Amino acid sequence: MKKRSDGITVINLLPRFKFPHTIARKLLLRVLSHFRFKVESVNIVFMGDRDITHINVQYLNHDYPTDVISFRLNEGKKVEGEIYIGVEEVKRNSIFFKTKFYDEIKRVIIHGTLHLIGFEDNTIKKRKQMKELEDKFLKISNFD
């Protein structure tokens, strides 16, 4: 859980869940650099239903697990923020959408990063735009 010189810290709270930290870092950096943002300090935290539900209740007043929650902690082109990933919800989504689990993990990392730089998904049009960007970054990010 050591902060790297790139300013990105990946934290895994689920011992049985394995996802390459380097891929999480590369996805975050690819999205940020595409939109000409840089990292000040970003934490990516993989967690279970209980923890993500707690965050969802505390900050968004939603009493259920979710796949990703992002918080931007500053303004400007150097990003300081946090991305919380609900691994169990992502797993359920991968089954529902018939996608590979790791591809769905990558999608929510991209999704969370887009939120950090100001993209929203609170309308049908904005959700469509974010989905298209997620698909684009998934397609160009084949570094398994």
C-alpha positions in Angstrom: 0.0 0.0 0.0 3.0 2.3 -0.5 2.4 5.5 -2.5 4.4 5.3 -5.7 6.4 8.2 -7.2 3.5 8.5 -9.7 1.2 9.7 -6.9 -1.1 6.7 -7.3 -1.8 4.3 -4.4 -3.7 1.1 -5.0 -5.3 -0.4 -1.9 -6.9 -3.9 -1.9 -9.1 -4.6 1.2 -10.1 -8.0 -0.1 -7.4 -10.6 0.4 -9.0 -13.1 -2.1 -9.3 -10.5 -4.9 -6.3 -10.2 -7.2 -6.0 -7.5 -9.8 -2.7 -6.2 -11.1 -2.0 -2.8 -9.6 0.0 -1.8 -12.7 -3.1 -2.1 -14.9 -5.1 0.0 -12.5 -2.4 2.7 -12.6 -2.0 2.5 -16.4 -5.8 2.9 -16.9 -6.0 5.9 -14.6 -3.0 7.5 -16.3 -4.2 6.8 -19.8 -7.6 8.5 -19.2 -6.0 11.5 -17.4 -3.3 12.1 -20.0 -5.8 11.9 -22.8 -7.7 14.8 -21.3 -4.4 16.6 -20.4 -4.7 16.0 -16.6 -1.9 14.9 -14.3 -1.9 13.1 -11.0 -1.3 15.0 -7.8 -2.4 12.1 -5.6 -5.0 9.4 -6.3 -6.1 6.4 -4.2 -7.8 3.5 -5.9 -9.4 1.3 -3.2 -10.9 -2.2 -3.9 -13.4 -3.1 -1.3 -16.4 -5.3 -0.5 -20.2 -4.6 -0.3 -20.1 -3.6 3.4 -17.4 -1.0 3.0 -18.8 0.5 -0.3 -22.3 0.6 1.1 -21.0 2.5 4.2 -19.4 5.1 1.9 -22.5 5.3 -0.3 -24.7 5.9 2.8 -22.3 8.4 4.4 -21.7 10.6 1.4 -24.5 9.9 -1.1 -27.3 8.9 1.2 -27.8 5.6 -0.8 -28.2 2.5 1.4 -26.9 -0.1 -1.1 -23.7 -1.3 -2.6 -22.5 0.2 -5.8 -19.7 -0.5 -8.3 -17.7 2.7 -8.1 -17.7 6.0 -6.1 -15.2 8.8 -6.9 -14.3 11.9 -5.0 -12.3 14.8 -6.4 -10.5 16.6 -3.6 -9.1 19.5 -5.5 -9.6 21.6 -8.7 -7.3 22.2 -11.6 -5.3 20.0 -14.0 -3.4 18.1 -11.3 -5.9 15.6 -9.8 -6.2 14.7 -6.2 -8.9 12.2 -5.5 -10.2 8.8 -4.5 -11.8 6.0 -6.4 -13.6 3.3 -4.4 -14.5 0.1 -6.3 -17.1 -2.3 -5.0 -15.6 -5.6 -6.2 -18.6 -7.7 -5.3 -21.0 -5.4 -7.2 -18.7 -5.4 -10.2 -18.8 -9.2 -10.1 -22.6 -9.2 -10.1 -22.5 -6.6 -13.0 -20.2 -8.8 -15.0 -22.6 -11.7 -14.7 -25.6 -9.6 -15.5 -23.9 -7.9 -18.6 -22.2 -11.1 -19.6 -18.7 -9.5 -19.6 -15.4 -10.7 -18.2 -14.9 -9.8 -14.6 -11.6 -8.1 -15.1 -12.9 -6.2 -18.1 -15.7 -4.9 -15.8 -13.1 -3.9 -13.2 -11.2 -2.0 -15.9 -14.5 -0.3 -16.9 -15.2 1.0 -13.4 -11.6 2.2 -13.0 -12.1 4.2 -16.3 -15.6 5.3 -15.2 -14.3 6.5 -11.8 -11.4 8.3 -13.4 -13.8 10.1 -15.8 -15.8 11.2 -12.8 -12.6 12.6 -11.2 -12.1 14.9 -14.2 -15.7 16.2 -14.3 -17.7 13.8 -16.4 -21.2 13.0 -15.0 -23.7 10.3 -15.7 -26.9 11.9 -14.3 -28.7 12.0 -17.6 -29.2 9.5 -20.5 -27.1 11.6 -22.8 -24.2 11.9 -20.3 -24.4 8.2 -19.5 -24.2 7.4 -23.2 -21.1 9.7 -23.5 -19.4 8.1 -20.6 -20.2 4.6 -21.9 -18.7 5.5 -25.2 -15.5 6.8 -23.5 -15.3 3.7 -21.4 -15.5 1.5 -24.5 -12.9 3.6 -26.3 -10.4 3.3 -23.4 -11.1 -0.4 -22.9 -10.4 -0.9 -26.6 -7.1 1.0 -26.6 -5.9 -0.4 -23.2 -4.9 -3.9 -24.0 -2.1 -4.3 -21.4 -3.1 -7.4 -19.5 
